[in-house]
Amino acid sequence: MLLPAGFSLHDYGPADVEAVRALHRQAFRALAAGHHTPAQIAAHDALVASPAYVEDLAGSNLLLARDGAGLLVATAGWLAMSDRPDTARIRKVFVHPAYSRRGLATAMVRAAETRAGSAGLPHLFVRANINAVPLYETLGYRAVEPGVMPAGTEALPVLFMCR
């Protein structure tokens, strides 16, 4: 799927770390706030600020969407799952709050799915943040089981889904 008009797709590089961190913090605070406690949001902020997050980004085959002015507005990535043969985990799907509801999340997930498929991973899995479950359902993912994502001393509720 192509990005909506006015946006361009780019590969992630080390120079993008701080812009990606800022986007991930801002998007989670705004778009997931209705589904998480203040402590969970603070724990997510701390996770994004950690040195381990930089390593996580580097291994996530991350794609970036930029607007016409070059502002980072969305990310999505994937990685091969060692415990599930032929399966990619879609991850790091974040959209700038000012750009939500424009088809960017759908386009970014589809781009990540395409890249994972090109890498020989036809099956898809996602640890969906609870606020993103409707997006993944629309994209054809089905629930596997509820779970949590560890974030420091907090556990963020997620739904494991596959397609």
C-alpha positions in Angstrom: 0.0 0.0 0.0 1.3 3.4 -0.8 1.4 6.2 1.7 -1.2 8.9 1.4 -0.3 11.8 -0.8 2.2 14.2 0.7 4.1 11.6 2.7 7.3 9.7 1.8 8.7 6.4 3.1 12.3 6.2 4.3 14.5 3.5 6.0 15.6 4.2 9.6 19.2 5.1 10.3 21.2 6.0 13.5 20.7 9.7 12.9 16.9 9.2 13.4 17.1 8.0 17.0 16.1 11.1 18.8 13.3 12.0 16.3 11.9 8.4 16.6 12.1 8.5 20.4 10.2 11.8 20.5 7.5 10.6 18.1 7.0 7.3 20.1 6.7 9.2 23.4 4.3 11.8 21.9 2.1 9.3 20.1 1.8 7.0 23.1 1.0 9.8 25.5 -1.7 11.2 23.2 -3.2 8.2 21.5 -2.9 5.5 24.2 -3.7 7.8 27.2 -7.3 6.7 27.4 -6.3 3.1 27.8 -3.4 3.4 30.3 -2.7 4.8 33.7 -0.4 7.7 34.2 2.1 5.3 35.7 2.0 3.1 32.6 2.5 6.1 30.4 5.5 7.2 32.5 6.9 3.7 32.3 6.6 3.7 28.5 8.4 7.1 28.4 11.2 5.6 30.5 11.4 2.6 28.2 11.7 4.8 25.1 14.4 6.8 26.8 16.5 3.8 27.8 19.7 2.8 26.0 18.2 -0.6 25.2 15.6 1.1 23.1 18.2 2.3 20.6 19.3 -1.3 20.1 15.7 -2.4 19.8 15.1 0.3 17.1 18.2 -0.8 15.2 17.0 -4.4 15.0 13.4 -3.6 14.0 13.7 -3.1 10.2 12.1 0.3 10.9 10.4 2.3 8.2 9.8 6.1 8.6 7.1 8.3 7.1 7.8 12.0 6.7 5.6 14.8 5.6 6.4 17.2 2.8 8.4 19.3 5.2 10.5 16.3 6.3 8.9 16.0 9.7 8.8 12.4 11.0 5.1 11.5 11.3 5.0 7.7 11.6 7.0 4.5 12.1 6.5 0.8 11.7 8.9 -2.2 11.6 9.2 -5.9 11.8 11.5 -8.6 13.0 11.8 -12.4 12.5 10.4 -14.4 15.4 12.9 -17.1 16.5 10.1 -19.1 18.2 7.7 -19.0 15.2 9.2 -20.1 11.9 8.3 -18.1 8.8 6.7 -15.4 11.0 7.5 -11.7 11.3 6.4 -9.6 14.3 5.1 -6.2 13.3 6.2 -3.6 15.7 6.9 0.0 16.6 3.8 1.3 14.8 3.4 4.9 15.9 1.7 7.9 14.3 2.1 11.5 15.3 -1.2 12.6 16.9 -1.6 15.5 14.5 -1.5 13.0 11.6 -3.7 10.2 13.0 -6.8 9.1 11.1 -5.2 9.8 7.7 -4.4 6.2 6.8 -0.8 6.4 7.9 -0.9 3.5 10.4 -2.5 1.2 7.8 0.0 2.2 5.1 2.9 1.7 7.5 1.8 -1.7 8.7 1.2 -2.8 5.1 4.7 -1.5 4.1 6.2 -3.5 7.0 4.2 -6.6 6.1 5.4 -6.3 2.5 9.1 -6.0 3.5 8.7 -9.0 5.9 7.1 -11.0 3.2 10.0 -10.1 0.8 12.4 -11.4 3.5 10.6 -14.8 3.4 8.3 -14.3 6.4 4.7 -14.8 5.1 3.1 -15.2 8.5 2.5 -12.1 10.7 2.2 -11.6 14.5 1.7 -8.4 16.5 1.7 -7.5 20.2 -1.0 -4.9 19.8 -1.3 -2.1 22.3 -5.0 -2.2 23.4 -5.8 1.1 21.8 -4.5 -0.3 18.4 -6.6 -3.5 18.4 -9.3 -2.0 16.1 -6.6 -1.1 13.6 -5.2 -4.6 13.4 -8.7 -6.2 13.3 -9.4 -4.0 10.3 -6.2 -5.2 8.7 -7.3 -8.8 9.1 -5.5 -9.8 12.3 -7.2 -12.1 14.7 -6.8 -12.3 18.5 -4.7 -15.1 19.9 -4.6 -14.2 23.6 -4.3 -11.2 25.9 -0.9 -10.4 27.4 1.3 -7.7 28.8 4.3 -5.8 27.6 6.9 -5.2 30.4 7.9 -1.6 30.9 10.0 -1.2 33.9 7.9 -1.9 37.0 4.7 -1.6 34.9 2.9 -4.1 32.7 1.2 -2.6 29.7 -1.9 -4.5 28.5 -1.6 -5.9 24.9 -3.4 -8.4 22.7 -1.4 -10.9 20.8 -2.8 -11.2 17.3 -1.8 -13.0 14.1 -2.6 -13.0 10.4 
